[in-house]
Amino acid sequence: MPANKPIRRLLIANRGEIAVRIARTCRSMDIHSIAVFSDADVGAVHVRECDEAVHIGPAPARESYLDIGKIAAAARAASADAIHPGYGFLSENTDFARACRQAGIIFVGPTPEAMEAVGDKISAKRSAEAAGVPTVPGYLGDDQDLRAFAREAERIGAPVLVKAAAGGGGKGMRLVRDLADLREALEGAQREARSAFGDGTVFLEKYLESPRHIEVQILADRHGNAIHLNERDCSIQRRHQKIVEETPSPAVSTELRRALGDAALRIAAAVSYENAGTVEFMLDATGTFYFLEVNARLQVEHPVTELVAGVDLVREQILIAAGEKLRLSQDEVAPRGHAIEVRIYAEDPANGFLPSSGHILDFSTPAGPGVRVDAGIAAGSVVTTDYDPMLAKLIAYGSSRGEALGRLHAALHETHVAGIATNIEFLRWLAHEADFAAGKATTAFLETHHWKVAQDGRSERVDALAAAGALQSLGAWRPTAQPRVVSFVGATDDPIDVSFDWRSNGWRAREATREALIVARDEPSRFDIVDGAKTQGFHAWRTSGGIELAIGDPPQRRMFALEQLEDVAHAGAHAVAGSGSGRATAPLSGTVVKIAIEPGSHVRTHQVLVVIEAMKMEHAIAAPFDGRVRAVNVKMGGRVDAGDVVVEIEAA
């Protein structure tokens, strides 16, 4: 058994919010934190938050954050005692853990042997079965030939899941409801798994309809001590990737919690697991649970456990890695209160959750009791398609689920990102959904509950935001008497109350359902309104009684009459109206990983033409109608930008 070794200098082999979060614990433990960064992350928040930073190469992850040699070289150059891998990237890579061991550097995570036993989803299932834990029926064979998968899929019966044996996070996963689609699903899952994890091995699993996704946090040391820190409910997902997590689960009784914890610890003991890990289960409507997989690392959603258990999991990881015994007993981690986490992504829910990219013009988050924000961005940050689109996590805690949910509602209303599309408005809707509020969500939640972009009055509300910001910039009020709220009355006679405050680069205007940033241009009377990812220019002029706007495409003129009363200005609004492509376009920027057709090919509606990879996920571009391919404008491995015409089709 290795001797205890204190950790004084720790390299964080990751980026974004998890690197910032690990650095925070390092400061509390008086440990020197070392960041690594690619060309895309020069000046990133995690670089600024660490005590030291080492450049590791170009933006593509394979040439930087996934390059074991470069990470090891950075650790040597910075004289690091230990490396914390965070999650994703190299966190579950056994070669990386072994490279650390061979270099005499402490790996803050499980041993390579334990990681190997559970990191491969196939061997993990076999370990669970040997430990007497039920598993979902499937195919775990070594034969990766299409014929073997087709034969086993017929035996299991549709629907089936194709899943990557390595990694997680929804990558390398495909749902197959019609077995005729099995070949394409296999090829896509294998390609995505190779890209994300360097291993294209996949397996089949029977798809359970509408279960709960329940996971158990464990901690184990090298001295044979192990505890579980209760469960998390991670049922609300999109593209098999979690969006909302909470603890305790509304569906788990005290008896079931004990059974889940015991099963998790049996699996950990079977592989001599050390450090932090998560054992995942599916829970059906009858209360029966099935082992799913083990994540041999810290999880994205660990903050909810920290708040309810009162434990800093990163601190425990570091102490265990240094050889210390667990300082906690099972009785000390009974759940106290309730915590809910939502993930803020750079994506457009109104457009199939497609990832977005660009410059963050403004980022503001709430503060107050029971609210925690783990973020990897700030105003001025650049979001690229090279990495996962998660920007931040918002966590609400309360003495009860109701109190936590109320704080989540308030916190989401106070969270704002300008410059790129995000899922914040979607999260606000989700948090108010009746079934979620009642604790009834399953993995089918987003299939049965459909979010729609609110359209009624939207343009008028956005124009009200533009008017309020422009009025401030044009000096409608003396600095000593600037109102905090402007109330507009639109065509429907419903008042729209707009509040605003100054940000570093413009006025932030907000009303009940929307908010935007209004930025003055250098040209007189010219402004930009930044509404999520959309930036729209407009003209604004002071009039004798208020303000006039020319906004939209085609431009619409809006006249706002002003009457200021005390610290609230009241305005009446009057609006005056202004005056089947055959091109398949890229929905976002990325790299071409598959071209399924060639010039002259006959294609059917919705047939996949080209597949691009962005933010570690694949996105298929399909034919808009039946026809013949006139031109293919991309090459394998080539880069495309959002809006590029990748394939031209003419009607058959």
Order of alpha helices (4+ residues) and beta strands (2+ residues): beta-alpha-beta-alpha-beta-alpha-beta-alpha-beta-alpha-alpha-beta-alpha-beta-beta-alpha-beta-beta-beta-beta-beta-beta-alpha-beta-beta-alpha-alpha-beta-beta-beta-beta-beta-beta-beta-beta-alpha-beta-alpha-alpha-alpha-alpha-beta-beta-beta-beta-beta-beta-beta-beta-beta-beta-beta-beta-beta-beta-beta-beta-beta
